[in-house]
Every structure is written in structure tokens, then in C-alpha cells.
Amino acid sequence: MTSASESPKRNKNTLADYFSFGPLFEYFLRVFKKDGGSKYINFNLRMMHGINRISIIMFLICMIVILIRRILV
């Protein structure tokens, strides 16, 4: 058993906490994962995920264009 005087859990944010992209990539994989459609119960939720897919793809294309412009110009 640990007592209250021993080292408490870390509650200070570090730079690694701010730049952890794990949850972001998990969301990307979940949005782009193909399933049988049984997960989506209503039409609004299905459309929201469709719009998220479109926005993620547009964002990645724009980042590629910006990087190409920076490198070549």
C-alpha cells in the first residue's frame, strides 16, 4: 500500500504532454476505418463523420502544397 506522503501522481504538464499525437492518430484511424455501418445509429452522426473525413483530407492536401511551395520556392 502507498501512503499519501509518497510520490503523488504527476499533475504537471510537460512539453511531451502537449505534443502527444497518439489520441489524434487514433481518431484518424477510427474515422477512416470501414465498418458495416451498424455503429452509426442516426443520419446526423454518419454525416458528421463524412464531413470530418473530407476536412482531414483537405487539411493534409493543403499541408502538402504548403510544404512543396516552401521547398521549391
Buried (B, 14 or more C-beta within 10 A) or exposed (E): EEEEEEEEEEEEEEEEEEEEEEEEEEEBEEBEEEEEEEEBEEEEEEEEBEEBEEEBEEEEEEEEEEEEEEEEE
